[in-house]
């Protein structure tokens, strides 16, 4: 450039090419094309509302004087949630779930939300993460501390024996899955919580529409995605280009050009359940342009033009997914209720799936054979157990796992789910231990929490137990000094072997 401006003379050229641009740059403040601020939606009084909802429910279940386990957990969680500014997320989830329930559809919660007792008290999930316990819904007697109850620690309350209230004689309610809150907000309380909800596929569109009611029209957008060119597709494009242009190229040249094309933008799409919320007082264009997906002006959907990952540090994204399970349960409820009316049994009481106790003997029998269904394996293509129609328990892989492990309790079934959803935890690992008799479904490593809880119980220091759990979970195995620390606390060799296989 100095050469281009040399006709002005060396000094003037230098002023124009170097000094003045630096001056101008110095006058301009730094701006980002994307608003750098976090802009969560605001719902008036959500902190207090969340508190009120939780305490109302807790008193309803556990009485006027809350057991200390209930009040301590509730306070710890509420303080952490509110001080981090997450109350609004809970209130949004609570409103969506209550609305769906009122419209007759259950909502499945997925992921870590089950570890939050506030989520239980707010009616977002039915999973109660407290330690196993009994409580009386009539006189509010509760038992969190007897030896019997404590012997179910780490398992689930539904596996405890049925019991009558020692005070008033009412049947006691069994509850508690014993999940630490740390799973949800992280051990330092700094993990952004994500509340993923599975709505019935039939209801999903209504739930999406309801977010417009909550936040106002024009304040909700579908989360946009960007589809990129996959390497195989790019390879085809490049090869076809040279063919059509009658140019002969060597394979390595085609591969070189392919590398340059892979990953470039090909199309825009939308996340199947993601809704991005724009708070009042802002314009969506501060964060992202918006568009109709795939340039289809006719479709009524507006998506963010930027991939939602690029703006999820600014705007809240809700995951409102569509799932078959709530639809199946609703269909089953409708079917059984109408059958009962037609055939005049239980005609005055509609069938409600959640009224089936979680420790129902006949349900557990489904995992042992087909007799309880009144059919033979031949009737269902040779399948030896009755779990074909149960979500997550109907594939050959899981059915084989169920036959190998012979679950006896709800806790066992949950552990099987852990095994079937993890990577490298069953095949060549827990399966061999169960087959050789070294471990059972109750002792094998089935979930990541297992490792930490087991090691702490063995006497390994809790911070180290957490570090080991995280390392094993990420497939990074064990450091030699950790192995020594484990052996020092009599952790058996098979357990260490299993950790290394993860
Ligand atoms: Zn009682």
Boltz pocket constraint, residues with backbone or C-beta under 6 A from the ligand:
constraints:
  - pocket:
      binder: B
      contacts: [[A, 136], [A, 137], [A, 138], [A, 139], [A, 140], [A, 141], [A, 165], [A, 166], [A, 167], [A, 168], [A, 169], [A, 170]]
      max_distance: 6.0
